[in-house]
Amino acid sequence: MTNENIVASYFVIISQIRGQIQAVDETISMKELVTTKLNALPGSWDGFAVGISSRNEFPSFKELWTSCAQEKSRLASRDRKEENSQIMCNSLKKEEWRKEEVVFP
């Protein structure tokens, strides 16, 4: 399971738990729900979690979900750029290697 799927599944699980808590007439504060979600994020999301928790006002669960979706897209885009950069570097190295093999009289 990728980090993207893990984050999405955490939201689903926390939403279900929230529903179960409300079903037994218990309440959970929005701050507690958001904090629980932030603590459940993978380690690669630490910077994001710190940024969210250092805000003056905690976001609602829905706002956090939206912010996480944006962060997920940003991380995926960054990963694609890094992958493309690595492919390009490897291609250049192969070209240099081929040039070295050519022997001119």
GIGIUR-V487875 format. One record per residue. RES is the residue in one letter. OMEGA is omega as a letter, one per 40 degrees, with the letter a starting at -180 (none if undefined). NEAR is the number of other ideal C-beta (glycine too) atoms within 8 Angstrom. D_FIRST is the distance of its C-alpha to the first C-alpha in Angstrom with 2 decimals. Layout:
res = <RES,RES>
omega = <OMEGA,OMEGA>
near = <NEAR,NEAR>
d_first = <D_FIRST,D_FIRST>
This chain:
res = <M,T,N,E,N,I,V,A,S,Y,F,V,I,I,S,Q,I,R,G,Q,I,Q,A,V,D,E,T,I,S,M,K,E,L,V,T,T,K,L,N,A,L,P,G,S,W,D,G,F,A,V,G,I,S,S,R,N,E,F,P,S,F,K,E,L,W,T,S,C,A,Q,E,K,S,R,L,A,S,R,D,R,K,E,E,N,S,Q,I,M,C,N,S,L,K,K,E,E,W,R,K,E,E,V,V,F,P>
omega = <a,i,i,i,i,a,i,a,i,i,i,a,a,i,i,i,i,i,i,i,i,a,i,i,i,i,i,a,i,a,i,i,i,i,i,i,a,i,a,a,i,a,a,a,a,i,i,a,i,i,i,a,i,i,i,i,i,i,i,i,i,i,i,i,i,i,i,i,i,i,i,i,i,i,i,i,i,a,i,i,i,i,i,i,i,i,a,i,i,i,i,i,i,i,i,i,i,i,a,a,a,i,i,i,none>
near = <4,5,9,9,8,10,13,8,9,11,11,8,8,13,9,8,8,11,8,8,10,10,6,6,4,6,5,8,6,8,7,8,12,14,10,9,13,11,7,7,12,7,4,6,11,8,6,11,11,8,8,13,9,5,8,2,4,10,10,8,13,6,8,13,9,8,11,12,8,8,10,10,8,8,11,9,8,8,8,8,8,8,8,8,8,8,8,8,8,8,8,8,8,8,8,8,8,8,7,6,6,6,4,3,2>
d_first = <0.00,3.80,6.75,8.09,6.07,6.54,10.07,10.78,9.95,12.14,14.81,14.93,15.24,17.81,19.64,19.96,21.23,23.61,24.91,25.49,27.34,29.45,30.19,32.01,33.94,32.34,31.56,28.95,29.85,27.86,27.87,26.42,23.64,22.84,23.14,20.76,18.12,18.88,18.67,15.18,13.77,11.99,14.78,14.50,15.76,18.81,21.29,20.31,20.62,23.96,25.21,24.57,26.07,29.06,30.19,33.48,32.09,28.69,27.03,26.66,23.35,23.52,24.43,21.55,19.14,20.94,20.92,17.17,16.81,19.36,17.76,14.40,16.68,18.65,15.93,14.66,18.36,19.01,16.33,17.91,21.31,20.57,19.27,22.41,24.57,23.41,24.13,27.48,28.37,27.67,29.84,32.61,32.57,32.99,35.85,37.55,37.28,38.88,41.63,42.48,43.00,45.57,49.01,51.83,55.38>
